Amino acid sequence: MADRESYLVVGGDSLVGGGLIKVLSRRGERFYSTTRRKETVTEERVYLDFEDEDSYKVPADVGYAFIVAAATNYERCEKDPVAYTTNVELTPRLIEWLLKQGIFVTFISTNSVFGGERPWPHEESEHAPGIAYAIQKDEAEKGVKKVVKKLGAEESLNIVRLTKILDKNTPPTPQWLAAWKRGEKVTPFSDLIFSPMSVRFVGEALATIGRKRVSGDLHLSGADNVSYVDFATALAKKLGVDESLLSPTTSTAVGVNIAFKPTYSGLGMERTTALTGIEPQKLADVITDLVEQTNNS
């Protein structure tokens, strides 16, 4: 594989894809990202359209592909049939083509396939998807595994499920920072639970998984199930913001409808840690990454 050491990031313009590309670049790895906009094609940005099989051409030195691109907006997944087609039909088709070319594939999935009512589901736990996005990702996983079985390519694919990913631009963090700068209160929700990771951590972890070529189901997760009140409190403390500028409330109290409100968000990572050495990211480290990213921007 010495002549096929380059990586392909399908969805390099996304939050996860962009974070991964930064890490690959910093590590000195050769990589390409994909685009659906022909006018943006460059030597390192190759054209690939999920809907057009004729566009399924990748540079000859690619030996590993990360499938990050997907329809992820919850409302769109509920209402737009194109989202279903992209997530459930076109993604497995692209992965099948890549596997046939001898390319190792990482398919990015989500913690929401477990439904959010069981604490710390492990990599092989039974799925219980509820919202449309989760159902589509669950069906996509099944479709991909069917392809893998048909091709006998079990050692050439992994599915990496992620919890919530944050960077300095992920709401509500920028709104909170702006409010605190003005000396105004913020109103985090105590009834919204998540298990956050920083985009830096996810990029580093995916690059490590790519280098190790570990097959099967894998998880990347924050180490803690926390409410947005917990998160805001930790962020305020790190920034030296007075806790009087926190005014906790609930989404129910303010009439905000949230499509996915899990009781538990975190994922068990026992298999992933054993095979890769990657540990869940602690909340304090998430906060540190966010603050450093904000200060360096």
N, C-alpha and C positions, 0 to 999 in steps of 0.2 A: 504493500500500500504506500510505498515511499513516494510514488508519483501521484497519489490521490490523497494528499494530506489537507486540502483546503476544505473549509466549511461553507455551507450555504445557509443563510438565514432567510427563510420565507416569512416575510413580515418584519423586515428590519426597521420600518418606520414606526412600529408600535413601541409602547413603553418597555415591554420585555425585550423585544428585538433590539431596540436601541441600546439598552443596558448591556445586552450580550455582546453586541458589536464593539462597544467601548472596551470591554474586557478582552475580547479576542485581539483587538488592536494593541492594547497595552501589553499583552503577553507575546506579541510578535507573531501571531498566527496569521496564516493566509485565509481570507474569507471573501465571500460575495454576499450581497443582499439582493432581494428581488423587488421589483416594482411593476405595477400594472400601468404606469404612465410612461408611454414610449419616449416622450420628450425628456424624461429624466434618466434615461439609460446612460450609463458610463461604463468604464472598464470594470468597475467593482459593483455596479448595479445592473443586474441582468433582468430582462423582461420575462415575466411569468404571470399568466392569467389563469386562475383556477378554472374558468369556464371554457378555456381554449386549449385542448390537448395538443394542438400544433405548437403551442408556446412552451411545452415541456421539454426544454433543452437547457442543459446546464454545462458550465465549463468542464472540460475533460479531467481537470485535476481535483474536482470535488469528490470527496469520499464520505462526507457526513453532512446531513441536512437537519436543521431545526425547523419544525413546522409551527411557527408562532401565530401566523395570520389566522383569523377567525372572525365570525360575527359574534360580538360579545355583549352588545347592548341588550339589556333584559327586555325592554319594551319592543325593540326591533325583532328579537327572537319570538316574542309573543304574536306579532302581527304581520311580519314580512316573510312571505314564503321563500324569498331569495336567501334569507338567513338560514333557513332549514336546508335548502339545497347546498349552500356553501359548507355548512358545518357537517352535515350528515352524508351527503352524496359525493361532493367534489373533493373533500379532504381525503377520504380513503382512496379515491381514484388516483390522486396525485401521489400519495404514499406508495401505492402499488407500483406505479411507474418508477419511482425512485428506487424501491427495493429491487426491481427487475434490473436496474442499472448497476446493482452491486453497491448501492449507497446505504450506509447506516443512517437510521432515521430516529430523531427524537420528536415525539408528538406531544405538544403542550395541552394539558387538560386542567381540570378545576376541582377544588375541594367540594364544590356544590353538588357533585354527583352523589355524595353521601347523604345529602338532605339536611345535615346540620343538627340532628337530634341525638347523635351518639358521640361521646367524647373520644377524641383521638383515634379515629378509624385508621387501621394500618393499610399497607399497600394492597393487600388482597381482600379487604373487607367487602361485604356485600353492598351494592349501590342502592340508594333510595332517592332518586332525583325527584324534585317537586316542580320547580319553575321550568319554563320552556327552554331556557338556555342550558340548564343542567340536564334536562332530558335529551337535548340535542347532542351535548358532549358525551353523554352516556351511550347514545346510539352510535356516535362516531367512534368511540372506543371499541364497541362491539364490531363495527364494520372494519376497523383497522385490524383487529385481532383475527377476524375471519380471513382477511387478505393474507396476513402473516402465516396463518395455518395452511392456507392453500399453497403458498409459495415455499413453505418449509423454512421461513426466514425468522424464526423466533429469536435467534441470536443477533439479529441485525436491527432490532427496534426496541425502544423503550417509550413508555408513556409517563410523562412527568406531570403530576398534579400539583397545583400551586394554591396557596392561600392568598390573601389580599396583598397587593404590591403597592408600595408608596414611593413617590419621589416628592420633591419640593413643590411640584405643580399639581399634585393629586388633591382634589377637594376632600375635606374642607381646610386642609393645612394652610394654603395661601390666604384664605379668607380670615382664618384665625390670626395669622401673623400680622396681617394688615390691621385688624381690629385692635390687637394688643399694642401695635405701634401708635395707634390713635388714643390709647388708654381706654378702650371700650371693652365691654364684656363679650364673651362668646358663650354659646349655649349648646354644648355637646350632649349627645343622646346617651342615656344610661341603658336604654333597651336595645341598642345596636351593638352586637358582639362581633369581633373579628380577631384574626391572628396575624398581625401585620409583619411584613418583611420589607426591607429596603430594596430598591431596584439594583443597587450595587451588589448586595448579597446574592440576589437571584442571578445576576449576570455572572458573578464569580462561580456560583454553584453549577450553573448550566455549562459553563466552559470546562469546569472540572469533570462533569459527567461526560461531556463530549470527548475529552482527552482519554478517559478511562474506558469508554465504550461499554458501559454496563447495560445489559438488556433487561427487559421485564418492566414491571410497574415500580415507579419511584415517587417519592413525595418530597416537596420543599415546603417548609412551614415555619411560621413564627413559633417561638417556644411557649407563648402564653395566649390563652383566650382572655381578651380584655374588652371592656366597653370603651366607647369613644370618650367617656368621662375619664377613665383610667389613662387613656392615651393622651388626652389634652392635659391632664394633671402632670404626667411625666414630661411632656414637651414644655409646659410652662416652667416647671422646676429647672429643667436643663437650660432654659433661656433666661432664668432669673425673673420671670413674670410673676407678679403677685397673684396668689390664688383667689383674691377678691375679684379678679377679672374672669373667673369661671362661674357660670351660672347653669348648672346641670338641669336638664329637662329630659323629656322622652319624645320620641317621634309621635306617639299617640297623642300626647298633650298638645302638640303644636299642629296636629292634623297632617303630618307628612306620611304619605303612603310609601313604604319601602318593600320592594318585591321580595327580597330575600333577607329574612331576619332569623338567622340560625341561633339555636341555643348554644351550640358549640361550633367553632370554626377551624380550630387547629387540627393538623393531621399527624398521625403517628409516623415516625421516620425510622423505625428500627432497622428494616431491611436496607434502606438507603444509606443510613449511617454506617452500617456494617460493611457495605460494599464500596462506599466512596469516601468515608471519613467525614462527611458533611453533617454538622450538628444543626438542630433548629436554631433560628436566630432569636436571641434574647431581646426583649423590648428595649432595654437600655441601649443596645447596639443599633437598633432601628432608629431610635431617637438621635443618637450620635451621628449616624449617617445622614439623616435629614438635615440636621443643624449644620454639618460640615458642607453639605451640598448647597444649602441656602447661603452660607457665609462666603462660599467660593464663586457664587454666580454674579 
